[in-house]
Amino acid sequence: MKYDLIIIGGGPAGMTAGIYAGRLGLKTLLITKSFGGQIAKKAVSIENYPGFESISGIELVQKMEEHLKKQKINIEMGEVRKVEKRNKDFLVSTKSKKEFQAKAVILTSGADPRPLEVPGEKEFIGRGLSYCSVCDGPIFKNKVVAIIGGGNAGFETAIFLAKIVKKIYILEYTSKIGADEINQEIVKKTSKAEIITGAALKEIKGKDFVNSITYEDLKTKKIKTLKIKGIFVEIGSQPATSYVNGLVDFNERDEIKVEFETCQTKTPGLFAAGDLNVGLFKQIVTAAGEGAKAALAAYNYVQNK
Ligand SMILES: Cc1cc2nc3c(=O)[nH]c(=O)nc-3n(C[C@H](O)[C@H](O)[C@H](O)COP(=O)(O)OP(=O)(O)OC[C@H]3O[C@@H](n4cnc5c(N)ncnc54)[C@H](O)[C@@H]3O)c2cc1C
């Protein structure tokens, strides 16, 4: 079957695009690895999405997913590996070797956590090293853990983990903490966190599970060791766009260039909405807004094709 539209990704941008496409009557397929994207990893409540003064990430995802699933669109759980142009249409292939064809495509695959790129990272993923405190935090009950990254994400993770773990080290590479004052205040009140600035992580060590990390104290140039059982990575994210080479242009941060008016990429009929494009402000509401914009633009494109 040929679709009018394929949406790749099930975060706020993809779910909003799906709701709009369904209501516009486009024959639509949404392909995603998971629902909710980064919101599902949110450790403390969301307080800046209109209509909800305070809502947990999991609850907001559930509400968006329920709304999406009321639309007459098809959903395929899977990972997209390639998007190609076939004559006038697009061919989208998944990891499980399925192929789907559509007149237009909206990319909304968002962003993945930025890796640490230090020895031990790959070996200890799932064995003490985590990129998602909401998912893995409870495993570390009464243990000592480290959070790498002193921005808002790192501090929000500390706020969440303080209810579970015994002690938290927050390691920040620069000499200044970037998290908002309010988050810093809350973390201070928990009295479980020790903040170490000017710390360059060097290695993650252990046997079957993580048992320590080493870092360079950038002031003294000394290598120091911390005995820990868990490590949470909160050093930002990178666009999840590796499957779409050739059809789009990227900026220096590997974000997809789009037209402001429509979210269209350099390829007619191919749109990119949410955290994976060049938009400066990566938020749930901006991702949802761009999902809506891209779906409306895709509708116009399909009508005029
Ligand atoms: C810890 C944290 C806290 C945050 N707190 C807030 C907050 O309080 N308020 C706020 O407004 N924003 C917050 N954000 C930012 C917000 O979550 C993002 O801006 C938003 O989720 C971006 O939405 P998106 O749909 O573009 O991408 P994502 O949320 O990244 O979703 C991408 C989706 O695409 C899927 N996907 C990826 N690759 C593929 C593929 N190859 N094939 C198929 N599917 C794929 C993923 O499974 C996922 O479902 C936070 C982010 C983080 C990490």
The ligand as an ORCA input file, in Angstrom:
! r2SCAN-3c Opt
* xyz 0 1
  C      15.850     15.031     30.834
  C      15.023     15.945     29.937
  C      14.119     16.830     30.504
  C      13.351     17.676     29.685
  N      12.446     18.530     30.272
  C      11.649     19.297     29.500
  C      10.620     20.119     30.076
  O      10.434     20.161     31.305
  N       9.872     20.877     29.229
  C      10.037     20.886     27.892
  O       9.308     21.562     27.176
  N      10.986     20.106     27.306
  C      11.794     19.309     28.070
  N      12.752     18.512     27.486
  C      12.934     18.591     26.028
  C      11.836     17.793     25.286
  O      11.682     16.517     25.891
  C      12.229     17.659     23.811
  O      12.395     18.939     23.261
  C      11.126     16.925     23.018
  O      10.881     15.646     23.565
  C      11.513     16.797     21.552
  O      10.517     16.098     20.903
  P      10.766     15.349     19.507
  O       9.467     14.713     19.160
  O      11.384     16.278     18.560
  O      11.885     14.233     19.790
  P      12.038     13.089     20.861
  O      11.312     13.404     22.113
  O      13.508     12.850     20.937
  O      11.325     11.826     20.196
  C      11.903     11.141     19.120
  C      11.136      9.858     18.825
  O      11.666      9.255     17.646
  C      11.895      7.870     17.848
  N      13.006      7.487     16.960
  C      14.313      7.898     17.016
  N      15.023      7.359     15.998
  C      14.150      6.588     15.295
  C      14.279      5.774     14.136
  N      15.441      5.653     13.476
  N      13.190      5.096     13.696
  C      12.000      5.214     14.347
  N      11.818      5.992     15.441
  C      12.863      6.657     15.897
  C      12.211      7.761     19.330
  O      11.948      6.445     19.788
  C      11.246      8.803     19.924
  O       9.973      8.239     20.128
  C      13.517     17.649     28.274
  C      14.433     16.747     27.707
  C      15.181     15.896     28.523
  C      16.155     14.926     27.897
*
